[in-house]
């Protein structure tokens, strides 16, 4: 596991008491939105298209039980080409 991920997990553990709600935000090419919807079909996603329609922002709030659960979601989302995590 990379040092960055481990540091992020330590920061999450220091700032949160588990379980707690966590808001994920992503920006991705609109053409890849279907992939995100398929990956997170068990979550409620809020989407908003850019003015040009080229990009879509996605917000997803979920109750997380640990920092590992959060990093697992980010790793899963990283499979989508062009996705940026905020």
N, C-alpha and C positions, 0 to 999 in steps of 0.2 A: 504494500500500500504506500502511496506517495506521502511525503511529508506534508504537502499542502492539504491533502484530504484529512490526515490525522490532526493537523492544526485546526482545520475547520470543525471537525468533530469535537475537539476539546473546547473550542469557542462556543459551539452550540450547547454542550453540556454545562458550561459555566453560566449561560444566559437563560436556559430553559429548565423547567421542571416537567418531567415526562409523566404521563402523556400530556400533550398540549397541541393546540391548533398551529399549523405552519402554512404560510402562504408561499407557493411556488409561482414564479413568473418567468415566462419564456417569450422570446421573439423568434420567429422562424419564417422562412419563405412560405407563402400561402399554399403553394403547390404541395408542401409536405404536411399540411394540417391533418390530413386523413391518418397519417402514420401516428401522430400524437394522440389522436382520438382513439385509435386502435390500442396503443400502448397503455392508455389510461382510461379504458372503457368503464372501469369500476369507480371512476371519480367524476365529479361534476366540474366541467370546464367552462370558463367564461372566456369568450374570444372577442377580439376587436381587430378589424382589418385596417390597415394603413390607408391614407387618402388615395394612394395609387393602386391599392389592392395587391401590391407585390409582397407585403409582409403582413403577418398576423401576430398579435400579442395574445398570449394565453395565460390566464390566472387559474390556479387550482389550489383551493384550501382543503387541507386534510388533517385529521388528528394523527399525530405522529407519536410513537412510543419510545423512540430513541434517536440519537444522532445517526446511528447506522441506518435506520429506516429512511432518514432524509437523504443521506449520501447514496443509498440504493436507488432512490427515485431519480436523483441527478444523473447517476450512471446509466439508468434506463433511458432517460430523455436524451442523453448524449448520442444515442444510436441514430437519432433523426438528423439527416444531413442539413447543415446550415442553421441548426438550432443554437440560440444564444441563451444562457441562463443569466437571470438578473438577481 
